């Protein structure tokens, strides 16, 4: 059974929360890249964002102007030897908030019962990550 498209919105939101948490103490791209666990984690979360975005474009929830996110994911996966750490760091610092706002606006439109069910599932799945729980609970209050 295919996943419902609304799940991909939550996948992106959780991935953004993980990137924000991981990057909060880094002040430059070199420092992030040279911390292999943080770097690998951020790259993986961007891959998730890109894959979820591809599915949201396919379901017409996102329009094709989000294709650059999918293209970025493809570079990370297929051209991993050529990843520009400055670009990655810039996105973490300056562009994720824009995507987060778009995702939150789409989540706000989800049927109330479905949203409550998805919230419960994502909170349970991420109960070990307080920063993810906090991000999800902010949605519940709105």
Residue pairs with C-beta under 8 A, 6 or more apart in sequence:
3 55
5 55
5 56
5 59
5 61
6 107
6 110
6 114
6 115
6 118
7 118
8 52
8 53
8 55
8 56
8 59
8 61
9 52
9 56
9 61
9 103
9 106
9 107
9 110
10 107
10 118
10 122
10 136
11 48
11 49
11 52
12 48
12 49
12 52
12 53
12 99
12 103
13 100
13 103
13 104
13 107
13 135
13 136
13 139
14 122
14 126
14 132
14 135
14 136
15 45
15 46
15 48
15 49
15 52
16 45
16 49
16 96
16 99
16 100
16 103
16 135
17 129
17 131
17 132
17 135
18 41
18 45
18 129
18 131
18 132
19 42
19 45
19 46
19 92
19 96
20 92
20 96
20 131
21 129
21 131
22 38
22 41
22 42
22 45
23 32
23 38
23 42
23 89
23 92
23 93
26 32
26 35
26 38
26 89
28 89
29 85
29 86
29 88
29 89
29 90
30 85
32 38
32 39
32 42
32 85
32 88
32 89
32 92
33 39
33 85
33 88
39 85
42 88
42 92
43 76
43 80
43 83
43 88
46 72
46 73
46 76
46 88
46 91
47 73
47 76
47 77
49 69
49 73
49 99
50 69
50 70
50 72
50 73
50 74
50 76
51 73
53 62
53 66
53 69
53 70
53 73
54 70
54 73
56 62
56 66
57 63
57 64
57 66
57 67
57 70
61 106
62 102
69 99
72 91
75 82
75 83
76 83
104 139
107 115
107 139
108 142
110 118
115 139
119 136
119 139
119 140
122 132
122 136
123 133
123 136
123 137
126 132
126 133
126 136
127 133
